[in-house]
Amino acid sequence: MAILQQSEEFEADNLKKKVIGIASDMVMHDSGFHLHRRKAQLLYAPSGCMTVTTSDRQFVLPPFRMLWIPSNEIHRVNFRNIVAYRSIYFDTDYAEKYMNSSLKVLHVNPLLKEIIERICFWDWSAPDRNQENILKVFWNEMNGAREEKLALKMPEDRRFKKAAEEWTTRLSMPPMLKKLAEESGAVEKTISRIFKKETGLSYQDWRQQWRLQRSIELLVEGNSIGEVAYILDFSSDSAFIEFFKKHTGSTPLQYLMKNE
């Protein structure tokens, strides 16, 4: 196993074992953009919340979500609070027998949670045959896990790509459409057309999706409903609760409790 200190370097591609698990408690982490050429990766945190940015999307991973990252998929992992970081790497040829090569967010049920913990703490030097029974259950649960659809597509237009990266990594609130038009020099209709074409959402809807992802992160980090409503510029606590329920089908507290 590898219990990593935050300052330690780790390169999964250099290790030949077909399944490698690591665990670490980290805070204020930014991996920078990188990829794994010979390994697929499963990224998960049993406590805390991670934000993962790929070449064209952003994902928020609270404790009941995990991200499957195929080999050669460029990605960046950020978190700003204490996170119980768990990562499992799989040789590409081995992983492709069980999972298709697409990026996806999956729900973590209680059994998967326990299996992931087991894999992340097992002995790397143990023969693979001693771990096969656990891996059989793991892949069975993985292939039955519910896929979550809460990705935020990032714009590609050069006028807005850098700004979107700033909003997602430095957590500055995306401005209202009128202000963005003033800042970028593009008219509002042009901005809306570009966002619709490149992200599938109008700018206003994209901004709301950003707020939803950020609200999940803030709630998981332990902020109160009132604090989240204030940080994300809602007019009142009830306005935030209504917004959250509209997008998730649950109030913030219900959402956290049903996913524990």
Summary of the structure (lengths in Angstrom):
residues: 260
radius of gyration: 19.3
end to end distance: 26.4
largest distance: 62.2
contacts: 768
relative contact order: 0.12
helix: 43%
strand: 22%
